[in-house]
Amino acid sequence: MKKYLPLFFIAGMMAACNGQDTSDSASDTSHIEEAPSTGKVPVNTDNFAVGNKSFTILPLEHSSFEKLPDPDYDSVETSLLHKDKARVKRVGDALQFTLNSGETHTLANNTKDDNGYCIYFYAGYLPDIHQYLIFGSYYESSDYVLVNADNGDTTHIWGVPVISPDHKYVICASVDLIAGFNHNGFQLFSYRDNKLIHEGEVQFDKWGPGQMKWLDNKTIEAEYVVLDSDMNEVPKPVKLIMK
């Protein structure tokens, strides 16, 4: 099964990275179905750790997120490639990146119907962390790839990178409550000296993180996604406090 995720979702999430909206929090977490802990989730805790950072989940009364439209891969990639034509171009089944050093880095598709199948779509440039963003679709899963614009180093990430206002942290969330092809949780990276440093990751059993954005350098608005009795995804607004 070749699974695809929306590039319009990518664009929406990248725009949300710069959002600075704030919302009032309630005093209890009674509407939260289950909260996480390090690794896989034990039940009934509103606190968890990722690397050396601790997180607390608090509910929000309102969400600032809008539902994102379905994708049109060809048109989205074409427009993004045109925007960044000085940095990246598609040559046949490959994406070619011109690094700041003048060297070229290539990311090539593999269209053979085997376990090595991969298709890459260009998804934009992230100047705050000097990275190209690529969506990767594989035989039964998908992820994202960051290519360092200075040296070509590649980093596979679970979801669209959401960058803190001070550019010191990057969170990459993925929700997959039904199929189980992708991760259901998030990764936390720190960013310093033009390098992404993997601080840790967490995966959840009973809920998943949907859209995310930083409200300040320590607070993240998130969608706390659960399944209803008909297996439909239901997002609930929460905020994560990082310490």
Protein Blocks (a to p, Z undefined) as FASTA:
>chain_A
ZZdddfklmmmmmmmmmpccdcdddfbfklpmbdcdehiadehiabdcehjbccdddddf
bdcbdcdddddfklmmmmmmmmmmmmgccehjaccdddfkopacdddddfbdcfkbccdd
debjcfknopacdddddfkbccdddddfknopacddfbdcdddfklpaccdddddfknom
accdddddddeehiacdfbdcddfkbccdddddfblmbccdddddddfkopacddddddd
dZZ
